[in-house]
Amino acid sequence: MKLNQKELTILSRQGSGSSCRSIAEGFVEWYRGKKSDGLDSYAETIAKKDYWPEFRMIATIVSEGRKKVSSRAGMAQTVETCPYYIGWLETAEEDLEIIREGIKNRNFSAVGQTAEYNCLKMHALMMTTKPPILYWIPATVEVMHAVRHLREEGLECYFTIDGGPQVKVMCLEKDGKEINKRLLELNGVKKTITCKPGDGARIIDRHLF
């Protein structure tokens, strides 16, 4: 279609908000936009992959089944019925600013603490929607508690969870192997995938597998 990167993020966002953040390289911010048609909502790189190469995110897979409520349907339901949604809107920009500055200054504690807090606020919205949406399963909670215990032991890490049961654990490269090892020891964790800042979307000529 000969679209530039910004135009690609606008297009992909219409299918999946998460996908637009994967078009660009490294650390990416997704701008919500103001137009009713959403055509000014796009994503762009705010820090290239080599700016903070030590940053890691370990995805813990605790369920391989399909979730009953999609993220899009769940959020629409929340906007319509959750009494705390306005409070979420009023604090989201502040969280975003802290994380943006944290990435700029490579302040891992600021990024991790804010992302974890923001995640818990989002799931509190889901739980107080009518009817309530609870994405967590026992293994989700197991990983959340494990992350807090790891922090108490001096291994700095934080969790975040999107619209589903999987937990993503943020850490730095120096602690990554030990944290991954400890996560795999949990009964509810089926497998882990360690991710780091990477390239944006591109066309390749080799088979992925």
C-alpha positions as a printed Julia matrix, in Angstrom:
209×3 Matrix{Float64}:
   0.0     0.0    0.0
   3.12    2.22   0.1
   2.21    3.66   3.51
   4.8     5.33   5.7
   5.36    4.11   9.25
   2.92    6.54  10.87
   0.22    5.6    8.37
   0.87    1.91   9.02
   0.34    2.39  12.76
  -2.94    4.23  12.11
  -4.13    1.37   9.92
  -3.03   -1.47  12.21
  -4.54    0.21  15.28
  -7.99   -0.24  13.78
  -7.51   -3.98  14.03
  -5.57   -4.09  17.3
  -4.28   -1.32  19.53
  -1.32   -3.45  20.58
  -0.29   -4.07  16.98
   0.32   -0.39  16.26
   3.0    -0.31  18.95
   4.82   -3.16  17.21
   5.24   -1.3   13.93
   7.96    1.01  15.25
  11.34    0.2   16.81
  12.32    0.03  20.49
  10.23    1.88  23.08
   7.03    3.12  21.47
   4.31    5.53  22.58
   0.78    5.16  21.28
  -1.03    8.51  21.01
  -4.75    8.26  21.6
  -5.71   11.16  19.31
  -8.83   13.32  19.53
 -10.75   12.73  16.3
 -13.91   10.63  16.45
 -12.75    8.53  13.49
  -9.47    7.69  15.27
  -7.33    8.65  12.31
  -5.03   10.82  14.45
  -4.29    7.92  16.82
  -0.86    6.57  15.95
   2.34    5.2   17.46
   5.98    6.25  17.18
   9.37    5.42  18.67
  10.36    7.52  21.69
  13.64    5.63  22.31
  15.41    3.33  19.87
  16.2    -0.28  20.81
  19.87    0.48  21.56
  19.0     3.34  23.93
  18.22    0.95  26.8
  19.37   -2.52  25.68
  19.43   -3.92  29.24
  15.64   -3.69  29.6
  13.94   -7.08  29.65
  10.35   -8.29  29.78
   9.71  -11.93  30.65
   6.3   -13.13  29.49
   5.01  -15.9   31.75
   2.52  -18.18  29.99
   0.01  -19.43  32.58
  -2.82  -20.33  30.21
  -2.92  -21.35  26.57
  -6.7   -21.21  26.2
  -8.71  -18.51  24.48
 -10.0   -15.82  26.83
 -13.78  -15.52  27.09
 -13.94  -11.72  26.81
 -11.81   -9.91  24.23
  -9.85   -6.83  25.29
 -11.89   -4.6   22.99
 -15.26   -5.91  24.22
 -14.08   -5.75  27.82
 -13.01   -2.12  27.58
 -16.25   -1.11  25.84
 -18.16   -2.74  28.69
 -15.97   -0.94  31.24
 -16.48    2.49  29.66
 -20.23    1.91  29.71
 -20.69    0.58  33.25
 -17.65    1.06  35.54
 -18.11    3.85  38.13
 -14.34    4.31  38.43
 -13.59    4.82  34.74
 -13.45    8.63  35.09
 -10.8     8.28  37.8
  -8.77    6.1   35.47
  -8.88    8.76  32.75
  -7.84   11.45  35.21
  -4.7     9.55  36.28
  -3.62    7.84  33.04
  -1.8    10.87  31.65
   0.22   11.27  34.86
   1.29    7.6   34.71
   2.26    8.0   31.07
   4.39   11.07  31.8
   6.28    9.25  34.59
   6.97    6.27  32.35
   7.98    8.49  29.42
  10.47   10.34  31.62
  11.6     7.08  33.2
  12.51    5.68  29.79
  14.26    8.92  28.87
  16.37    8.77  32.06
  16.69    4.96  32.11
  15.06    4.99  35.54
  13.98    1.37  35.87
  12.33    1.8   39.27
  10.11    4.63  38.04
   9.06    2.73  34.92
   8.43   -0.53  36.76
   6.58    0.89  39.74
   4.3     3.03  37.58
   3.57    0.27  35.07
   2.66   -2.15  37.87
   0.4     0.4   39.58
  -1.24    1.29  36.27
  -1.86   -2.38  35.55
  -3.59   -2.9   38.9
  -5.78    0.16  38.3
  -6.84   -1.18  34.91
  -7.79   -4.57  36.31
  -9.65   -2.9   39.18
 -11.8    -1.28  36.47
 -12.47   -4.65  34.88
 -13.45   -6.18  38.2
 -15.92   -3.37  38.93
 -17.56   -3.5   35.51
 -21.11   -4.86  35.13
 -21.0    -7.8   34.82
 -17.5    -8.05  36.35
 -14.62   -9.16  34.12
 -11.94  -11.19  35.89
  -9.07  -12.16  33.59
  -6.88  -13.5   36.39
  -6.6   -17.19  37.19
  -4.83  -18.65  40.28
  -1.52  -18.86  38.39
  -1.76  -15.14  37.53
  -1.93  -14.27  41.23
   0.87  -16.75  41.98
   3.21  -14.91  39.62
   2.2   -11.5   41.01
   3.05  -12.6   44.56
   6.29  -14.2   43.35
   7.39  -10.92  41.78
   6.79   -9.08  45.05
   8.82  -11.72  46.94
  11.67  -11.43  44.43
  11.75   -7.67  45.01
  11.93   -8.19  48.77
  14.95  -10.45  48.17
  16.73   -7.74  46.18
  15.91   -8.87  42.64
  14.2    -5.77  41.27
  11.31   -6.67  38.98
   7.74   -5.54  38.37
   4.69   -7.09  36.74
   2.18   -5.88  34.22
  -0.85   -7.69  32.79
  -2.92   -6.83  29.73
  -6.47   -8.03  29.09
  -5.82  -11.67  29.92
  -4.23  -14.02  32.47
  -0.6   -13.84  31.29
   1.84  -11.87  33.45
   4.74   -9.92  31.96
   7.67   -9.37  34.32
   9.96   -6.38  33.75
  13.57   -6.62  34.88
  17.1    -5.68  33.83
  19.48   -7.98  31.99
  21.73   -8.49  35.04
  18.88  -10.16  36.96
  17.07  -11.73  34.03
  18.43  -15.29  34.2
  17.81  -15.69  37.91
  14.33  -14.18  37.74
  13.43  -16.38  34.77
  14.69  -19.46  36.63
  12.6   -18.61  39.68
   9.49  -17.96  37.58
   9.81  -21.33  35.85
   9.83  -23.01  39.26
   6.26  -21.8   39.93
   3.57  -24.47  39.56
   1.31  -22.31  37.42
   3.9   -21.19  34.85
   3.87  -23.35  31.71
   6.73  -21.53  29.96
   8.39  -18.13  29.69
   9.48  -15.95  26.79
  12.2   -13.35  27.4
  11.88  -10.21  25.29
  14.06   -7.14  24.82
  13.76   -3.89  22.86
  13.72   -4.86  19.2
  13.29   -3.8   15.62
  10.07   -2.53  14.17
   7.94   -4.41  11.66
   9.76   -5.28   8.44
   9.55   -7.62   5.49
  11.89  -10.61   5.76
  12.87  -13.23   3.21
  13.66  -16.13   5.56
  11.28  -18.49   7.31
  10.81  -17.72  11.0
  10.87  -21.38  12.03
